[in-house]
Amino acid sequence: MPDDQPDAESDESLYRHPYPSPDLADRHPFVEHDHEVVDDAEMRRRAEAFRATSERRRSVRMFSPDPVPRALVEAAVAAASTAPSGAHKQPWTFVAVADPDVKARIREAAEAEERTNYLDNRMNAEWQEALAPLGTDHHKEFLDVAPWLVVLFEQRYELRDDGSTRKNYYVKESVGIAAGLFVAAVHDMGLATLPHTPSPMAFLRTILGRPENERPFVMFPVGRPLPGVRVPDLRRKALDEVLVVLDGMG
Ligand SMILES: Cc1cc2nc3c(=O)[nH]c(=O)nc-3n(C[C@H](O)[C@H](O)[C@H](O)COP(=O)(O)O)c2cc1C
């Protein structure tokens, strides 16, 4: 065992308040965590591989119409739905659309909102300036062309089958994490996506017939990038611009 590997047996003595307490374990079921033990070298290899994969991810705005098996979309949603969530409420619904008629209605409604955003200046000058390098406009042809549109809804509160309601906690944080996992899963399997927010997005709830407790959070066209697709030449922040380390080493 490498020197920096903690010794699990002896480290238990660090805890005067074990989790779960015997009383808690009597009242609620607990299971042993199925943690994969990975040695230091393998951790470094995996860390680098995931970083390199993540570096290659780009949002694309021109997709190929080639069909994508439903099983791949299901796998990405299943991965996303492993996200941690406030009080384990999993306050999200993913609606996966391949139906051309529904996609066409979504495109039409999205372009109507985006025309107001871009052409009637609903987006203020500062916002438009921030978007300028991306060159986005009110044309959203990819909503028709991509084989799948996955619309992610946040559940503002829980609506039970009997009509009663319960509070959800940290909804935006939880759904944001699920969205991130979805993007990573889609990219990792070799497909592409674009987080798209043609706001206001209330039309998505109407077109997709979702219940009153759900609000559109973001939608994702999913497919293969159109061969030769171009993307803005963006620079990502360097590690020292996004990371502050306090390791007590001076
Ligand atoms: C919450 C969110 C909303 C976004 N909305 C849009 C959008 O409506 N239209 C669009 O073209 N791109 C949208 N994007 C994509 C960003 O422009 C893109 O992620 C950013 O320019 C960085 O490029 P990259 O994803 O290729 O790294 C959105 C991204 C996020 C995270």
The ligand as an ORCA input file, in Angstrom:
! r2SCAN-3c Opt
* xyz 0 1
  C     -26.623     27.716    -18.683
  C     -26.105     27.885    -20.097
  C     -26.915     28.437    -21.056
  C     -26.462     28.553    -22.361
  N     -27.318     29.047    -23.323
  C     -26.911     29.081    -24.605
  C     -27.818     29.479    -25.622
  O     -28.985     29.763    -25.371
  N     -27.376     29.512    -26.898
  C     -26.093     29.148    -27.238
  O     -25.755     29.177    -28.405
  N     -25.212     28.750    -26.288
  C     -25.595     28.689    -24.986
  N     -24.730     28.231    -24.027
  C     -23.403     27.712    -24.430
  C     -22.264     28.670    -24.073
  O     -22.254     29.760    -24.950
  C     -20.940     27.880    -24.152
  O     -20.952     26.875    -23.164
  C     -19.741     28.792    -23.918
  O     -19.631     29.718    -24.964
  C     -18.438     27.988    -23.806
  O     -18.230     27.208    -24.949
  P     -18.003     25.635    -24.838
  O     -19.254     25.036    -24.245
  O     -17.740     25.184    -26.235
  O     -16.835     25.406    -23.902
  C     -25.160     28.119    -22.700
  C     -24.343     27.559    -21.722
  C     -24.805     27.427    -20.430
  C     -23.927     26.764    -19.398
*
